[in-house]
Amino acid sequence: MVVPVLLRSNYNRVTLPLRARDVRGGGGSDADKQITAYHHINKLFTSYIDHSLDEIDYTISEKMFMEHFLDMEIRDSPTGKGTLYPDDGQSFESVLYYGNEWLLFTWDVILLATIDYWSGSFVLSAVVTWLVNEVVLSKFSSWRCQRNVATKALIDDRFLL
């Protein structure tokens, strides 16, 4: 997806009160700012998708061969228009661990072998590998995912379970 500069600047303008710290301490609560920003962003993106904005528009086109091959967008929008690409339904899987089992397995084996080499105890290396995977990596990735969802969805992270 190629995002028009004007759309990005409008998005930045709407989310600026959420990112800026109010020095005076006034100006409404954080919940009010989030609700207002969510309403404006929703209206902005709805208008963008409906082609209701005269100065901000988009086209839908297929990716070129090199864009498919490199799995990235190469084109820039010289006219100021955005470009949306049809989704083949596989983009959601790229944010999950789906397809990364071999990488995770390799990480586990290397960690297990390294700790076994240093300590000489296979049981200790198995326990440390389990602790690193379950406690450190799982908790850290869960925390990062919740923080990312709370930031991107403009909701308070206390509402996430």
C-alpha positions in Angstrom: 0.0 0.0 0.0 1.3 3.4 -0.9 -0.1 6.1 1.4 -0.5 9.6 0.1 1.5 12.2 2.0 -1.6 14.3 2.7 -3.4 11.3 4.3 -0.4 10.7 6.5 -0.2 14.3 7.5 -3.9 14.4 8.4 -3.4 11.2 10.4 -0.4 12.8 12.3 -2.5 15.9 13.0 -5.3 13.9 14.4 -3.1 11.7 16.6 -0.9 14.6 17.8 -2.9 15.2 21.0 -2.4 11.5 21.9 1.4 11.7 21.4 2.0 15.1 23.0 2.2 15.5 26.8 0.1 18.4 28.1 2.5 20.6 30.1 -0.2 22.6 31.8 -2.1 19.5 32.9 -5.5 20.6 31.4 -7.2 20.0 28.1 -9.3 17.0 29.1 -8.6 13.5 30.1 -6.7 10.9 28.1 -10.0 8.9 27.5 -11.6 12.0 26.0 -8.6 12.5 23.7 -8.6 8.9 22.6 -12.3 9.0 21.9 -12.0 12.2 19.9 -9.0 10.9 18.0 -10.7 7.6 17.2 -13.8 9.4 15.9 -11.7 11.6 13.6 -9.5 8.8 12.4 -12.6 6.7 11.7 -14.1 9.5 9.7 -10.9 10.2 7.8 -10.3 6.6 6.7 -14.0 6.1 5.9 -13.9 9.2 3.7 -10.7 8.0 2.1 -12.1 4.6 1.3 -15.3 6.1 0.0 -13.4 8.5 -2.4 -15.1 11.4 -0.5 -12.0 13.5 -0.2 -11.2 15.5 -3.3 -7.5 16.1 -2.6 -6.8 12.6 -1.3 -7.5 9.6 -3.5 -6.3 6.1 -4.3 -6.2 3.5 -7.0 -6.2 -0.2 -6.8 -3.6 -2.1 -8.9 -1.7 -5.4 -9.0 1.9 -5.6 -7.8 4.6 -5.7 -10.4 6.8 -8.8 -10.8 9.7 -7.3 -8.8 7.3 -6.2 -6.0 6.1 -9.8 -5.7 9.6 -11.2 -6.0 11.1 -8.8 -3.3 7.9 -8.7 -1.2 8.0 -5.0 -1.0 6.5 -1.9 -2.7 8.9 -0.3 -5.1 6.6 2.3 -6.7 6.1 5.7 -5.4 3.1 7.8 -6.0 4.2 10.8 -8.1 0.7 12.1 -8.5 0.0 12.1 -4.7 -2.5 9.3 -5.0 -2.4 6.3 -2.9 -2.1 2.7 -4.2 -3.9 -0.2 -2.7 -3.1 -3.8 -3.7 -5.6 -6.7 -3.7 -5.1 -9.0 -0.8 -4.9 -12.7 -1.5 -5.7 -13.6 2.1 -2.1 -14.4 3.1 -1.0 -11.1 4.6 -2.6 -11.8 8.0 -0.5 -14.9 8.4 2.7 -12.9 8.2 2.2 -11.4 11.6 1.8 -14.7 13.3 4.3 -17.5 14.1 2.8 -19.5 11.3 5.6 -20.5 9.0 8.3 -19.7 11.5 8.3 -23.1 13.2 11.7 -24.0 11.7 13.2 -20.7 12.9 11.9 -21.2 16.4 13.0 -24.8 16.5 16.5 -23.8 15.3 16.6 -21.2 18.1 15.7 -23.8 20.7 18.3 -26.3 19.5 21.1 -23.8 19.4 20.2 -22.5 22.9 19.9 -26.0 24.2 23.3 -27.1 22.7 25.0 -23.9 23.9 23.9 -24.2 27.4 24.7 -28.0 27.4 28.2 -27.2 26.1 28.8 -24.6 28.8 27.2 -26.4 31.7 27.7 -30.1 30.8 24.2 -30.9 32.2 21.5 -31.8 29.7 18.8 -31.4 32.3 20.0 -27.9 33.3 20.1 -26.9 29.6 16.6 -28.2 29.0 15.2 -26.3 32.0 16.9 -23.1 31.0 15.7 -23.5 27.4 12.2 -24.0 28.6 12.4 -21.0 31.0 13.8 -18.8 28.2 11.0 -19.8 25.8 8.1 -19.8 28.2 8.9 -17.0 30.6 11.1 -14.5 28.7 10.1 -14.8 25.1 6.4 -15.6 25.6 5.9 -12.9 28.2 7.9 -10.3 26.2 6.1 -11.0 22.9 2.7 -11.0 24.7 3.6 -7.6 26.3 4.8 -6.2 23.0 1.7 -7.4 21.1 -0.7 -6.0 23.7 1.1 -2.6 23.7 1.0 -2.6 19.9 -2.7 -3.4 19.7 -3.5 -0.8 22.3 -1.5 1.9 20.5 -2.8 1.1 17.0 -6.4 0.6 18.0 -6.4 3.7 20.2 -7.8 1.8 23.2 -6.5 1.7 26.8 -4.3 -1.3 27.5 -6.2 -2.1 30.7 -9.1 -3.4 28.5 -6.9 -6.1 26.9 -6.9 -9.4 28.7 
